Amino acid sequence: MAKGRRTNLEVGADGVALITIINPPVNSLAFDVLYSLRDSYEEAIRRNDVKAIVIAGANGNFSGGFDVGGFSEIQEGKNVEPKPGYISVDVLTDIIEAGRKPAVAAIDGLVLGGGLELAMVCHGRISTPTAQLGQPELQLGLIPGFGGTQRLPRLVGISKALEMILTSKLVKGTEAQALGLVDAVVLAQELIGTARQWALDMVEGRKPWIASLYRTDNLVPLVEARKMFKLARAQAGKTAHNLKHPSACIDVIEEGIVSGGRAGLLKEVHEFRGLVQTDTCKSLIHIFLAQRGTTQVQGVTDLGLKPRRVRKVAVLGGGLMGSGIATALLLSNYSVIIKGTNEKSLEAMIGRVKAKLQSRVKKGAMSKEKFEKTVSLLKGVLDYESFKDVDMVIEAVPENISLKQEIFSDLEKYCPPHCIFATNTSTLDLDLIGSKTKSQDRIIGAHFFSPAHVMPLVEVVRTNKTSPQVIVDLLDVGKKIRKTPILVRNSIGFAVNKTFFPYGQAAFMLADRGADPYQIDKAITKFGMPMGPFRMADMVGLSVSIVTGMKYVEKFPERTINTRIIHLLHEDKREGEINRKGFYLYDDRGKARPDPELRKYIEKSRSISGVTIDPKLEKLSEKDIVEMVFFPVVNEACRVFAEGVVVKAADLDISSVMGMGFPAFRGGIMFWADSIGSKYIYSRLEEWSKSYGEFFKPCDFLAERAAQGALLSSPVKQAQSRL
Ligand SMILES: C[C@H](O)CC(=O)SCCNC(=O)CCNC(=O)[C@H](O)C(C)(C)COP(=O)(O)OP(=O)(O)OC[C@H]1O[C@@H](n2cnc3c(N)ncnc32)[C@H](O)[C@@H]1OP(=O)(O)O
């Protein structure tokens, strides 16, 4: 390979040029890779000893798509292409697709985004059965930008293409063949050979040599196509009301159907260039990169430590959390032991895990066979005898410090010395939990979010004594069970619960002073949260909200709002969703509706707390509601960051998105705050703190950053070194 080339060109005695994309780990298409592909392709077209071309990816992946890290160059306005649409039109369409020699894509592993688009530009596609094909660009706030909006509908039909692009769902090689997206499916060892032969057959006229952009055989009459676009627009409006790019994508596909593939390509180039500069795209790309960055921690993951193999995990406590954790582990093929205190409780625990797995079978997400296999990995026990070869224990018993202390000193006696001792506590101090053991270097927090087998985040909590090896091990297990792990320091509420404590507080304060709770929830959901603070309190359960809230009230009395609303509801046995009465009323399918009676509780709370209606708060705009609810959250996030609870601000973005449902298209709590500006946030909080008290007072970190006009997310050196 010539120096600096990111593709390899090798011409065989059969006259087939094999061009291999080489850019580990997933052969992403950075601009230098694309230019190298162009050069190799032009060379293959030029050479007389080449009759046909096969394009493949190195090491089992065709390509994971355009290099996500490279979008920042485009966003910064660097001249990465000699003219708009150069790669899509000049290179892919005019050099490859319209080239005078046929090309076949040999696809395996990841075939995503620009990777699939490159494959569709080729005149034939041979796949392995397990290759994963898809156009996930919408997840990044974009649309396919290398012709996917035009070629995919022509290969699989408009309806399927709309579904694949709008949902970002991937299809496997075998399904892709049934859809007409690939021409043949063969085993990996036969892939290149079959692709070579296919390309030669095209030269000889034994196989059709087709340019996807000009196919019309899968297209339906325009009237029918328009109905599909209308339906897709209505669907996109419902599921992504805050986002513009899904409907822009439908417009681009439609343009191609109405005015032809070439016109569609040009519109795609135009829309793509606009979308890549939007806040939505910048936010979603930030989230993509931040999510992959959570497991890169200075002083921990750069020490050369390799994660040790964890085979067998014991889960203690089979309630809501324990059963969810056990399910998550089983789903990733870990052997799991759950320990009960008596036969009856053990049976109930196992029943809960089985029910979770069964529900996957019911939904069609798991076969019966797989269910049986998964269940066979689970073993229930009543004592610690079988703990002698356990690699990790995750304790999820009730939040009782002496119970936990006793458990960990027992574990020390029965488990092997390498065993990791993890606790799922959300409110207790890890140092205290481990204080009765001599194994404090292997005590660590694994804080899952409910339901643990569904929620994508796990907080990995380290104490000052937890060893880096144990951290590396748990980060690895977290990834293996398909969670995003973030490393946090042992402290009240860790990252997620601490940052979001003011979320409910601000809402209760506003309601006490005259704002309508249902309007608050509406404004917050419109902003992009899955539910507003009142609806969330109902979902979590009012007693749980009260108990977790008490920790903050005790520790930070000056920063808590003196409100009685939630207590008054609770005293009246309004528990939330669980007994169908909380801030809302619920029907038997769990559908919420406002309750006019709520007013009574608010009035009582107001009189007990000694506050009066504030006419300004009675008629807040949606923007004001969002700011009054979220700026205190930003303020708390600043404290969490400044205190070194998290390593980097981007971890708070991930924890807010994955732990609380903060909208990813806003980039997470700190990224969103920086998009507004520290000065503005500071001035608003300062103003409210004068009228409504300490709860709104900006913390020192926020005040400093605002005074400097600095980004809230810039690193905190001191805090980092403390972690
Ligand atoms: C013009 C075009 O239409 C525009 C495009 O093509 S936009 C890009 C379209 N492609 C995508 O969106 C795919 C993005 N990637 C993914 O969704 C996931 O990485 C994946 C499904 C490929 C693999 O997931 P998973 O197995 O969990 O591994 P994951 O940790 O995410 O990725 C493995 C590595 O590949 C990198 N990677 C994956 N896709 C990449 C991409 N498109 N660009 C750059 N790096 C990529 C990841 O950053 C990670 O790197 P690291 O090991 O250094 O952290």
The ligand as an SDF file (V2000), in Angstrom:
LIG
                    3D

 54 56  0  0  0  0  0  0  0  0999 V2000
  -22.6620   10.7470    4.7130 C   0  0  0  0  0  0  0  0  0  0  0  0
  -23.1660    9.6410    5.5730 C   0  0  0  0  0  0  0  0  0  0  0  0
  -24.5010    9.3450    5.2320 O   0  0  0  0  0  0  0  0  0  0  0  0
  -23.0910   10.0560    6.9990 C   0  0  0  0  0  0  0  0  0  0  0  0
  -22.7290    8.9200    7.8730 C   0  0  0  0  0  0  0  0  0  0  0  0
  -22.2930    7.8730    7.4850 O   0  0  0  0  0  0  0  0  0  0  0  0
  -22.9240    9.2540    9.5200 S   0  0  0  0  0  0  0  0  0  0  0  0
  -22.2810    7.8370   10.3110 C   0  0  0  0  0  0  0  0  0  0  0  0
  -23.2100    6.6880   10.2200 C   0  0  0  0  0  0  0  0  0  0  0  0
  -22.7550    5.6650   11.0830 N   0  0  0  0  0  0  0  0  0  0  0  0
  -23.1520    5.5870   12.3350 C   0  0  0  0  0  0  0  0  0  0  0  0
  -23.9280    6.3810   12.8140 O   0  0  0  0  0  0  0  0  0  0  0  0
  -22.5970    4.4290   13.1080 C   0  0  0  0  0  0  0  0  0  0  0  0
  -22.0200    4.9470   14.3720 C   0  0  0  0  0  0  0  0  0  0  0  0
  -21.5580    3.8840   15.1800 N   0  0  0  0  0  0  0  0  0  0  0  0
  -22.3570    3.1550   15.9820 C   0  0  0  0  0  0  0  0  0  0  0  0
  -23.5550    3.3040   16.0210 O   0  0  0  0  0  0  0  0  0  0  0  0
  -21.7010    2.1500   16.8730 C   0  0  0  0  0  0  0  0  0  0  0  0
  -20.3870    2.5860   17.1000 O   0  0  0  0  0  0  0  0  0  0  0  0
  -21.6260    0.7520   16.2510 C   0  0  0  0  0  0  0  0  0  0  0  0
  -23.0540    0.1980   16.1360 C   0  0  0  0  0  0  0  0  0  0  0  0
  -20.9800    0.8140   14.9110 C   0  0  0  0  0  0  0  0  0  0  0  0
  -20.7810   -0.1860   17.1520 C   0  0  0  0  0  0  0  0  0  0  0  0
  -21.2550   -0.1400   18.4630 O   0  0  0  0  0  0  0  0  0  0  0  0
  -20.4580   -0.8730   19.6420 P   0  0  0  0  0  0  0  0  0  0  0  0
  -20.2060   -2.2670   19.2480 O   0  0  0  0  0  0  0  0  0  0  0  0
  -21.2350   -0.5860   20.8750 O   0  0  0  0  0  0  0  0  0  0  0  0
  -19.0650   -0.2050   19.7270 O   0  0  0  0  0  0  0  0  0  0  0  0
  -18.6900    1.3310   19.8870 P   0  0  0  0  0  0  0  0  0  0  0  0
  -17.9170    1.4870   21.1490 O   0  0  0  0  0  0  0  0  0  0  0  0
  -19.8620    2.2030   19.6690 O   0  0  0  0  0  0  0  0  0  0  0  0
  -17.7590    1.5090   18.6190 O   0  0  0  0  0  0  0  0  0  0  0  0
  -16.5020    0.8800   18.5030 C   0  0  0  0  0  0  0  0  0  0  0  0
  -15.4900    1.9180   18.0990 C   0  0  0  0  0  0  0  0  0  0  0  0
  -15.7790    2.3340   16.7580 O   0  0  0  0  0  0  0  0  0  0  0  0
  -15.9020    3.7330   16.6810 C   0  0  0  0  0  0  0  0  0  0  0  0
  -16.8720    4.0650   15.6330 N   0  0  0  0  0  0  0  0  0  0  0  0
  -17.9870    3.3790   15.3010 C   0  0  0  0  0  0  0  0  0  0  0  0
  -18.6050    3.9630   14.2720 N   0  0  0  0  0  0  0  0  0  0  0  0
  -17.8520    5.0170   13.9320 C   0  0  0  0  0  0  0  0  0  0  0  0
  -17.9770    6.0140   12.9400 C   0  0  0  0  0  0  0  0  0  0  0  0
  -18.9680    6.0280   12.0470 N   0  0  0  0  0  0  0  0  0  0  0  0
  -17.0260    6.9680   12.8950 N   0  0  0  0  0  0  0  0  0  0  0  0
  -16.0000    6.9580   13.7640 C   0  0  0  0  0  0  0  0  0  0  0  0
  -15.8350    6.0450   14.7290 N   0  0  0  0  0  0  0  0  0  0  0  0
  -16.7560    5.0880   14.8080 C   0  0  0  0  0  0  0  0  0  0  0  0
  -16.3710    4.1250   18.0720 C   0  0  0  0  0  0  0  0  0  0  0  0
  -16.0820    5.4830   18.3250 O   0  0  0  0  0  0  0  0  0  0  0  0
  -15.5580    3.1860   18.9400 C   0  0  0  0  0  0  0  0  0  0  0  0
  -14.2560    3.6990   19.0130 O   0  0  0  0  0  0  0  0  0  0  0  0
  -13.3570    3.4740   20.3240 P   0  0  0  0  0  0  0  0  0  0  0  0
  -13.2460    1.9890   20.4780 O   0  0  0  0  0  0  0  0  0  0  0  0
  -12.0960    4.1670   19.9940 O   0  0  0  0  0  0  0  0  0  0  0  0
  -14.1400    4.1150   21.4260 O   0  0  0  0  0  0  0  0  0  0  0  0
  1  2  1  0
  2  3  1  0
  2  4  1  0
  4  5  1  0
  5  6  2  0
  5  7  1  0
  7  8  1  0
  8  9  1  0
  9 10  1  0
 10 11  1  0
 11 12  2  0
 11 13  1  0
 13 14  1  0
 14 15  1  0
 15 16  1  0
 16 17  2  0
 16 18  1  0
 18 19  1  0
 18 20  1  0
 20 21  1  0
 20 22  1  0
 20 23  1  0
 23 24  1  0
 24 25  1  0
 25 26  2  0
 25 27  1  0
 25 28  1  0
 28 29  1  0
 29 30  2  0
 29 31  1  0
 29 32  1  0
 32 33  1  0
 33 34  1  0
 34 35  1  0
 34 49  1  0
 35 36  1  0
 36 37  1  0
 36 47  1  0
 37 38  1  0
 37 46  1  0
 38 39  2  0
 39 40  1  0
 40 41  1  0
 40 46  2  0
 41 42  1  0
 41 43  2  0
 43 44  1  0
 44 45  2  0
 45 46  1  0
 47 48  1  0
 47 49  1  0
 49 50  1  0
 50 51  1  0
 51 52  2  0
 51 53  1  0
 51 54  1  0
M  END
$$$$
